[in-house]
Amino acid sequence: MILDEFLHNLHFDIDKASIPNWEVDWEDGPLAYKLYYHLPEIPLSLDIPLTLEAQEVPVKPDLRKIGHFLWYVYGITQFSQSVAPMISTKKELEVMQSYRRFAPSGGALYPNELYVYLKIDDVPDGLYHFDVSHHRLVLLREGNFDNYLTRSLGSRCDLTSCFGTVFISTMFWKNFFKYNNFSYRLQGLDAGVLMGQLIEVAKRFGFASGVYYQYLDRAINHLLGFKEQEESIYSVIPLTVEPAMWSGNRHSENVLTNDLIREIRPIQTKQYVRTKNIKEFPMLIKMNEASMLHSTPFRWFEKKERRNEEGKVVSLPLVNRLSYDFMSTCQKRFSPDMDFQLKKISKQELASLLYEATASFRYRNDLEKEHSDDSRVSIYVCLYNIEGIPDGAYFYDNIEHSLYLVNAGDHRLLLQSGLSLDNVNLLQVPITLHVVGDNDHYKDSLGYRGYRIQQMETGMLVQKLLLAASALEMGGHPLLGFNVNVTDHIYNLDPLGKTSLIQIPIGPYRQRPWLMGRLHT
């Protein structure tokens, strides 16, 4: 199967993209976290602060603060038990339990791992893995790698001014075992959600950050000791409290991956996966290899013309950024299934949701020549029972802070018919959001890497929307099991060369019967 066809089917016809007759072996599933052994371990502080709203003036962090930062980004924060709906043929209730984090993940499988290059006073300079199961750091390589990593990034960031650099990877098997080839789409989205959480946490710790999507993959994988048939880096995020160079010189020296790799010896690590029989996933490996970059310099993203809006305009009320307690908002973030409860939403609440999500989505990255409020992914929304706004499908223009009517009427039944599973009752949902992007997923500018980047940016926006919804006492449930052709038709996206990337019902909800414990002191 050619890669273009694979990506098309991944979006429009998943059955054609996946390995047929797939059976999930739950008994032989992997752990949701990576465990190294026979490596130096550094415990992190468990004295987690219960609020991040009154942080001091930004200063270079110590190990204690790094531990708090990592916990808020990706630590295990909740243990939950819930009861599955009872089937008449079963005599016993089926209890489901899971360890949760503030950043959501498809099936709570968390295919991404988090690594950090640290240069702080309390620990040796070097590369560490964040072991979430024990809330500790595991030392992979000791030493200063500023020069190596700077060249891996195309000399576009001054890492000497950064106290740390975060690497987000994907372990292919961690959700392939359940989702088959569909996991390739999920892995990018999950990485983006994690990145969105990391950037929000960094703001509250006073850390400046920037996202690098383009780097020499094999050079960084080699540095971290990865087996590329199992795991690969998806993004690089430097952190600093000092003035730093973020874009650099695009005409810097040409660096080849193989030349960099020869400078540093390989390392061999051992880890426990739990799975005894890991199946092959050749399409994921092919896509990963096709997405790799092997030399610098890197490219800019080529922006397209903005949509020329027509139709009725609904101006939204001017609102300020939401002020909310980050910890409690993360804690109460909830993905309702059949728990949505239809209630009237005010125009002010809708305006706050959309404005907060898009305002917080602005971030420094290596795709743009200069910062712009125009994003590569945008928001479309089907509204019902919103005070002062006619039912219909709208495009949200974040620059004008206005809605443009695309298709009038109540679209809930049509959206419901497009769900692959009836796990959400959309008739109880006032706001059904869709993140929309280019159909060609930036291939002309970024090659096959463009698809992965588009999924990550979608995931980042999803996390901003979920946090904003939680702050407004609403729940949001990201869905990929929907008929893309139905939503694209509702918004008339085909002539624009765009498509729906994810569906997020948002609204009030009733509490679910479950047992949940917080995992912090």
C-alpha positions as CSV (number, residue, x, y, z in Angstrom):
1,M,0.0,0.0,0.0
2,I,1.5,3.4,-1.0
3,L,1.8,5.9,1.8
4,D,-0.6,8.4,0.3
5,E,-3.3,5.8,0.1
6,F,-2.6,4.7,3.7
7,L,-3.0,8.3,5.0
8,H,-6.2,8.7,3.0
9,N,-7.7,5.5,4.3
10,L,-6.6,6.4,7.9
11,H,-8.9,9.4,7.7
12,F,-11.7,8.4,5.4
13,D,-11.9,4.5,5.5
14,I,-10.0,3.0,8.4
15,D,-11.0,-0.5,7.6
16,K,-8.9,-0.4,4.5
17,A,-5.9,1.0,6.4
18,S,-5.9,-1.6,9.1
19,I,-4.7,-5.2,9.3
20,P,-7.8,-7.5,8.8
21,N,-9.1,-9.9,11.4
22,W,-7.4,-8.0,14.2
23,E,-8.0,-9.3,17.7
24,V,-6.9,-7.5,20.8
25,D,-5.0,-9.7,23.2
26,W,-5.7,-7.8,26.5
27,E,-3.9,-10.3,28.6
28,D,-0.6,-9.6,26.7
29,G,-1.0,-5.8,26.5
30,P,1.9,-3.5,27.3
31,L,2.3,-1.2,30.3
32,A,1.0,2.4,29.8
33,Y,4.5,3.6,30.9
34,K,8.1,2.8,30.1
35,L,10.2,1.1,32.7
36,Y,14.1,1.1,32.4
37,Y,16.2,-1.0,34.7
38,H,19.9,-1.1,35.7
39,L,20.2,2.7,35.3
40,P,20.8,5.4,37.9
41,E,17.6,6.7,39.4
42,I,16.8,10.1,41.0
43,P,13.6,10.4,43.1
44,L,11.5,13.5,42.6
45,S,9.7,15.5,45.2
46,L,6.2,14.2,46.0
47,D,5.3,17.4,47.9
48,I,3.2,18.7,44.9
49,P,1.9,22.3,45.3
50,L,-1.9,22.4,45.1
51,T,-1.9,25.7,43.1
52,L,0.2,27.2,40.4
53,E,-1.5,30.6,40.3
54,A,1.0,32.5,42.6
55,Q,4.4,31.6,41.2
56,E,7.4,33.7,42.0
57,V,9.5,35.6,39.5
58,P,10.9,33.1,37.0
59,V,14.2,31.7,38.1
60,K,16.3,28.7,37.0
61,P,14.5,25.7,38.7
62,D,16.0,23.2,41.1
63,L,15.3,19.5,41.1
64,R,12.2,19.9,43.4
65,K,10.6,22.3,41.0
66,I,11.4,20.1,38.0
67,G,9.6,17.3,39.8
68,H,6.5,19.5,40.3
69,F,6.7,20.6,36.6
70,L,6.9,17.0,35.3
71,W,4.0,15.8,37.5
72,Y,1.7,18.6,36.2
73,V,2.7,17.8,32.6
74,Y,2.5,14.0,32.6
75,G,2.5,12.5,36.0
76,I,-0.1,9.9,37.2
77,T,-2.7,12.1,38.9
78,Q,-5.8,9.9,39.3
79,F,-6.8,6.3,39.9
80,S,-10.3,5.5,38.8
81,Q,-12.8,2.6,38.9
82,S,-16.0,2.6,36.9
83,V,-18.7,0.1,36.1
84,A,-19.4,-0.8,32.4
85,P,-23.0,-0.8,31.3
86,M,-24.5,-4.2,32.3
87,I,-25.3,-6.6,29.5
88,S,-28.3,-8.9,30.1
89,T,-26.3,-12.1,29.4
90,K,-23.7,-11.2,32.1
91,K,-24.3,-12.0,35.7
92,E,-21.5,-9.9,37.1
93,L,-20.7,-6.2,36.8
94,E,-17.6,-5.4,34.8
95,V,-15.3,-3.0,36.7
96,M,-12.8,-1.0,34.7
97,Q,-9.9,0.7,36.4
98,S,-7.2,3.0,35.1
99,Y,-4.4,5.3,36.1
100,R,-5.1,8.8,34.6
101,R,-3.0,11.9,33.9
102,F,-4.0,15.5,33.3
103,A,-3.4,15.1,29.6
104,P,-6.0,12.7,28.1
105,S,-5.1,9.8,25.8
106,G,-7.1,7.5,23.5
107,G,-8.1,4.5,25.6
108,A,-5.9,5.8,28.4
109,L,-3.0,4.0,26.8
110,Y,-0.5,7.0,26.7
111,P,1.7,5.9,23.8
112,N,4.0,8.9,24.3
113,E,7.0,9.1,26.6
114,L,8.7,12.2,28.1
115,Y,12.5,12.7,28.2
116,V,14.4,15.8,29.4
117,Y,17.9,17.2,28.9
118,L,18.7,19.0,32.2
119,K,21.4,21.4,33.2
120,I,20.5,22.3,36.8
121,D,22.6,22.4,40.0
122,D,21.1,19.4,41.9
123,V,21.8,16.6,39.3
124,P,24.5,15.8,36.8
125,D,24.0,17.5,33.4
126,G,22.5,14.9,31.1
127,L,19.6,13.1,29.4
128,Y,16.9,11.7,31.6
129,H,13.7,9.7,31.2
130,F,10.7,10.7,33.3
131,D,9.5,7.5,35.0
132,V,5.9,8.3,35.8
133,S,5.2,5.1,37.6
134,H,7.7,6.0,40.3
135,H,7.8,9.8,39.8
136,R,11.6,9.8,39.3
137,L,14.2,10.5,36.7
138,V,16.3,7.8,35.1
139,L,19.7,8.9,33.8
140,L,20.4,7.7,30.2
141,R,23.5,9.8,29.4
142,E,25.6,12.1,31.5
143,G,27.2,15.1,29.9
144,N,26.7,18.4,28.1
145,F,25.1,18.0,24.7
146,D,24.4,21.6,23.8
147,N,26.4,21.6,20.6
148,Y,25.1,18.2,19.4
149,L,21.5,19.1,20.0
150,T,21.8,22.7,18.7
151,R,23.1,21.2,15.4
152,S,20.3,18.6,15.4
153,L,17.9,21.5,15.5
154,G,19.6,23.2,12.6
155,S,21.2,25.8,14.8
156,R,17.9,27.5,15.3
157,C,17.9,27.6,19.1
158,D,20.6,28.7,21.6
159,L,20.5,25.8,24.0
160,T,23.2,27.3,26.1
161,S,20.6,29.6,27.5
162,C,18.1,26.8,28.2
163,F,18.2,24.9,31.5
164,G,16.2,22.1,30.0
165,T,14.9,20.6,26.8
166,V,11.9,18.2,26.7
167,F,11.7,15.4,24.1
168,I,8.3,13.8,23.4
169,S,8.5,10.4,21.8
170,T,6.1,7.7,20.6
171,M,6.3,4.0,21.5
172,F,4.5,2.4,18.6
173,W,3.4,-0.8,20.4
174,K,1.8,0.9,23.3
175,N,-1.5,1.6,21.5
176,F,-0.9,-0.4,18.3
177,F,-1.8,-3.5,20.2
178,K,-5.4,-2.2,20.6
179,Y,-5.9,0.2,17.7
180,N,-4.0,-1.5,14.9
181,N,-2.8,1.0,12.2
182,F,-5.3,3.6,13.4
183,S,-2.8,4.1,16.2
184,Y,-0.6,6.1,13.8
185,R,-3.2,8.9,13.8
186,L,-3.8,8.6,17.5
187,Q,-0.1,8.8,18.3
188,G,0.2,12.3,16.7
189,L,-2.9,13.5,18.4
190,D,-1.9,12.2,21.8
191,A,1.6,13.8,21.4
192,G,-0.2,17.1,20.6
193,V,-2.4,16.9,23.6
194,L,0.6,16.3,25.8
195,M,2.4,19.3,24.2
196,G,-0.6,21.5,24.8
197,Q,-0.5,20.5,28.5
198,L,3.2,21.1,28.7
199,I,3.0,24.6,27.3
200,E,0.2,25.5,29.7
201,V,2.2,24.2,32.6
202,A,5.4,26.0,31.5
203,K,3.5,29.3,31.4
204,R,2.5,28.9,35.0
205,F,6.0,28.0,36.1
206,G,7.4,31.1,34.3
207,F,9.3,29.0,31.7
208,A,9.6,30.3,28.1
209,S,9.2,27.5,25.6
210,G,9.2,26.8,21.8
211,V,8.1,23.8,19.8
212,Y,10.5,22.3,17.2
213,Y,8.9,19.9,14.8
214,Q,11.9,19.8,12.5
215,Y,15.2,18.2,13.6
216,L,17.5,15.3,12.7
217,D,15.4,12.4,13.9
218,R,18.1,9.7,13.9
219,A,20.6,11.9,15.6
220,I,18.3,12.5,18.6
221,N,17.0,8.9,18.6
222,H,20.6,7.8,18.7
223,L,21.4,10.2,21.6
224,L,18.5,8.8,23.7
225,G,19.4,5.2,22.8
226,F,16.2,4.3,21.0
227,K,15.5,1.3,18.8
228,E,13.7,3.0,15.9
229,Q,11.6,0.0,15.2
230,E,10.0,0.6,18.7
231,E,10.2,4.3,19.4
232,S,10.9,7.7,17.8
233,I,11.0,11.4,18.8
234,Y,8.0,13.5,17.7
235,S,8.8,16.9,19.1
236,V,11.6,18.9,20.9
237,I,10.7,21.7,23.3
238,P,13.5,23.8,24.9
239,L,12.8,25.6,28.2
240,T,14.4,28.7,29.6
241,V,14.0,31.6,32.0
242,E,16.6,33.7,30.2
243,P,16.5,35.6,26.9
244,A,17.0,33.1,24.1
245,M,17.4,32.8,20.4
246,W,14.5,30.8,19.0
247,S,14.7,31.1,15.2
248,G,18.4,31.4,14.4
249,N,19.9,31.6,10.9
250,R,18.3,29.6,8.2
251,H,21.6,29.8,6.2
252,S,23.6,27.9,8.8
253,E,25.9,25.1,8.0
254,N,24.6,21.9,6.4
255,V,24.6,19.1,8.9
256,L,24.1,15.5,8.0
257,T,22.6,13.0,10.5
258,N,25.3,10.3,9.9
259,D,28.0,12.8,10.7
260,L,26.4,13.7,14.0
261,I,25.8,10.2,15.0
262,R,29.5,9.3,14.6
263,E,30.4,11.9,17.2
264,I,28.7,10.0,20.1
265,R,28.9,6.4,21.1
266,P,25.7,4.3,21.1
267,I,24.1,3.3,24.4
268,Q,22.3,0.1,25.2
269,T,19.4,0.1,27.6
270,K,17.0,-2.5,28.9
271,Q,13.3,-1.9,29.6
272,Y,10.3,-3.9,30.7
273,V,7.3,-3.8,28.4
274,R,5.3,-6.8,29.8
275,T,4.1,-8.0,26.4
276,K,5.5,-11.4,25.5
277,N,4.4,-11.4,21.8
278,I,4.8,-8.0,20.1
279,K,3.2,-8.1,16.7
280,E,4.7,-6.4,13.7
281,F,3.5,-2.9,12.6
282,P,5.3,-2.4,9.2
283,M,3.1,0.6,8.1
284,L,3.9,2.6,11.2
285,I,7.6,2.0,10.6
286,K,7.3,3.0,7.0
287,M,5.5,6.2,7.8
288,N,8.0,7.0,10.5
289,E,11.0,6.5,8.1
290,A,9.3,8.5,5.4
291,S,8.7,11.4,7.8
292,M,12.4,11.6,8.9
293,L,14.7,14.5,8.1
294,H,18.3,13.6,7.4
295,S,20.0,17.0,6.8
296,T,19.7,20.7,7.6
297,P,18.7,23.4,6.9
298,F,14.9,23.0,7.4
299,R,11.9,24.5,5.7
300,W,9.3,27.1,6.4
301,F,5.6,26.3,6.2
302,E,4.0,27.9,3.2
303,K,0.8,29.7,4.3
304,K,-2.3,29.6,2.2
305,E,-5.0,32.3,1.6
306,R,-7.4,32.8,4.4
307,R,-11.0,31.7,3.8
308,N,-13.0,34.5,2.2
309,E,-16.0,34.5,4.5
310,E,-19.6,34.9,3.2
311,G,-23.0,34.5,4.8
312,K,-24.5,35.7,8.0
313,V,-22.1,37.1,10.6
314,V,-22.7,36.6,14.3
315,S,-20.5,38.9,16.3
316,L,-19.6,37.4,19.7
317,P,-19.4,39.5,22.9
318,L,-15.9,40.8,23.7
319,V,-14.5,38.7,26.6
320,N,-11.2,38.6,28.5
321,R,-9.0,35.6,29.0
322,L,-10.4,33.2,31.6
323,S,-8.9,33.3,35.1
324,Y,-9.1,29.9,36.7
325,D,-7.2,27.7,39.1
326,F,-5.2,25.4,36.9
327,M,-4.9,22.5,39.3
328,S,-8.7,22.2,40.0
329,T,-9.5,22.7,36.3
330,C,-7.2,19.9,35.3
331,Q,-8.6,17.7,38.1
332,K,-12.2,18.1,37.1
333,R,-11.7,17.8,33.3
334,F,-14.1,15.2,32.3
335,S,-15.0,13.3,29.1
336,P,-18.8,12.6,29.2
337,D,-20.1,9.6,27.3
338,M,-23.8,9.3,27.9
339,D,-23.5,11.8,30.7
340,F,-24.2,15.0,28.7
341,Q,-27.2,17.0,29.9
342,L,-28.8,19.5,27.5
343,K,-29.0,23.0,29.0
344,K,-29.1,26.4,27.5
345,I,-25.6,27.9,27.0
346,S,-25.2,31.7,27.0
347,K,-23.6,33.6,24.2
348,Q,-21.1,34.8,26.7
349,E,-20.1,31.3,27.7
350,L,-19.6,30.3,24.0
351,A,-17.5,33.4,23.3
352,S,-15.3,32.7,26.4
353,L,-14.8,29.0,25.3
354,L,-13.7,29.9,21.8
355,Y,-11.7,33.0,22.7
356,E,-9.8,31.2,25.5
357,A,-9.0,28.2,23.5
358,T,-7.6,30.1,20.5
359,A,-5.8,32.7,22.5
360,S,-4.0,30.1,24.6
361,F,-3.2,28.1,21.4
362,R,-0.7,30.7,20.2
363,Y,2.7,29.4,20.7
364,R,6.3,29.7,19.4
365,N,7.3,27.1,16.8
366,D,9.7,26.5,13.9
367,L,7.2,26.4,11.1
368,E,6.5,30.2,10.8
369,K,8.8,32.9,9.5
370,E,7.1,35.3,11.9
371,H,4.4,34.9,14.5
372,S,0.8,35.1,13.2
373,D,-2.6,34.8,14.7
374,D,-3.6,32.7,11.7
375,S,-3.3,29.1,12.7
376,R,-2.9,26.0,10.5
377,V,-5.9,24.4,12.1
378,S,-9.2,26.1,12.7
379,I,-12.6,25.7,14.6
380,Y,-15.9,24.9,13.0
381,V,-18.9,24.3,15.3
382,C,-22.5,23.0,15.2
383,L,-24.6,24.9,17.7
384,Y,-28.0,24.1,19.3
385,N,-29.9,25.9,22.0
386,I,-27.3,28.7,22.4
387,E,-28.9,31.9,23.8
388,G,-29.1,34.6,21.1
389,I,-27.5,32.4,18.3
390,P,-29.7,30.6,15.7
391,D,-29.1,26.8,15.4
392,G,-26.6,26.0,12.7
393,A,-23.1,25.1,11.5
394,Y,-20.6,28.0,11.8
395,F,-16.9,28.8,11.1
396,Y,-15.2,30.6,14.0
397,D,-12.9,33.4,12.9
398,N,-10.6,33.9,15.8
399,I,-9.1,37.1,14.5
400,E,-12.5,38.8,14.1
401,H,-13.9,36.9,17.1
402,S,-17.0,36.2,15.0
403,L,-19.1,33.3,13.8
404,Y,-19.9,32.9,10.1
405,L,-23.0,30.9,9.3
406,V,-22.2,28.0,6.9
407,N,-25.3,25.8,7.1
408,A,-28.4,26.8,9.1
409,G,-30.5,24.3,11.1
410,D,-30.2,21.6,13.8
411,H,-27.5,19.1,12.6
412,R,-27.5,16.9,15.7
413,L,-29.3,13.9,14.2
414,L,-27.0,13.9,11.1
415,L,-24.0,14.1,13.3
416,Q,-25.4,11.3,15.5
417,S,-25.9,9.1,12.4
418,G,-22.2,9.6,11.5
419,L,-20.9,8.1,14.8
420,S,-19.3,4.6,14.5
421,L,-20.3,3.9,18.1
422,D,-23.4,5.2,20.0
423,N,-21.3,6.1,23.0
424,V,-22.4,9.8,23.0
425,N,-25.9,11.1,22.8
426,L,-25.4,14.2,20.6
427,L,-29.0,15.2,21.1
428,Q,-28.0,16.2,24.6
429,V,-25.1,18.3,23.3
430,P,-25.3,22.1,22.6
431,I,-21.8,22.5,21.2
432,T,-20.2,20.1,18.7
433,L,-16.8,21.4,17.7
434,H,-14.7,20.2,14.8
435,V,-11.0,21.0,14.4
436,V,-10.4,21.5,10.6
437,G,-7.2,21.5,8.6
438,D,-5.9,21.2,5.0
439,N,-6.7,18.0,3.2
440,D,-3.2,17.7,1.9
441,H,-1.8,17.9,5.5
442,Y,1.0,20.3,4.4
443,K,2.6,17.7,2.2
444,D,3.9,20.3,-0.3
445,S,5.8,22.1,2.4
446,L,6.7,19.4,4.9
447,G,6.4,16.1,3.1
448,Y,5.0,13.1,5.0
449,R,6.1,14.8,8.2
450,G,3.3,17.3,7.6
451,Y,0.6,14.7,8.5
452,R,2.2,14.1,11.9
453,I,2.6,17.8,12.5
454,Q,-1.1,18.5,11.6
455,Q,-2.2,15.8,14.0
456,M,0.0,17.2,16.8
457,E,-1.3,20.8,16.3
458,T,-4.9,19.4,16.3
459,G,-4.1,17.6,19.6
460,M,-2.7,20.9,21.1
461,L,-5.9,22.8,20.2
462,V,-8.0,20.0,21.6
463,Q,-6.3,20.3,25.0
464,K,-6.8,24.1,25.0
465,L,-10.5,23.5,24.3
466,L,-10.8,20.9,27.0
467,L,-9.2,23.1,29.6
468,A,-11.4,26.0,28.6
469,A,-14.5,23.8,28.8
470,S,-13.5,22.5,32.2
471,A,-12.9,26.1,33.5
472,L,-16.5,26.9,32.4
473,E,-17.9,23.9,34.2
474,M,-18.5,21.9,31.0
475,G,-17.1,18.6,29.7
476,G,-15.7,17.7,26.3
477,H,-15.3,14.3,24.7
478,P,-12.8,14.1,21.8
479,L,-14.1,11.6,19.1
480,L,-12.4,10.1,16.1
481,G,-15.2,7.6,15.4
482,F,-17.2,9.8,13.2
483,N,-18.0,10.0,9.5
484,V,-15.7,12.6,8.1
485,N,-17.7,12.9,4.9
486,V,-20.8,13.9,6.9
487,T,-19.1,16.7,8.7
488,D,-17.2,17.9,5.7
489,H,-20.6,18.1,3.9
490,I,-22.2,20.1,6.7
491,Y,-19.4,22.7,6.6
492,N,-19.0,22.6,2.8
493,L,-15.2,21.9,3.2
494,D,-14.4,20.1,0.0
495,P,-14.2,23.2,-2.2
496,L,-11.8,24.7,0.3
497,G,-9.5,21.7,0.2
498,K,-10.1,21.2,4.0
499,T,-11.4,18.3,6.1
500,S,-12.6,17.6,9.7
501,L,-9.8,16.2,11.9
502,I,-11.6,15.5,15.1
503,Q,-15.0,16.0,16.7
504,I,-15.5,17.3,20.2
505,P,-19.0,17.5,21.8
506,I,-18.9,20.0,24.6
507,G,-21.6,20.8,27.2
508,P,-22.9,20.4,30.7
509,Y,-23.0,16.9,32.2
510,R,-24.2,14.8,35.1
511,Q,-21.7,13.1,37.4
512,R,-20.8,9.5,36.5
513,P,-21.0,6.7,39.1
514,W,-17.3,5.9,39.7
515,L,-14.7,5.7,42.4
516,M,-11.8,8.1,41.9
517,G,-8.8,8.9,44.0
518,R,-6.3,11.8,43.6
519,L,-2.7,10.8,43.6
520,H,-0.9,13.7,45.3
521,T,0.0,14.7,48.8
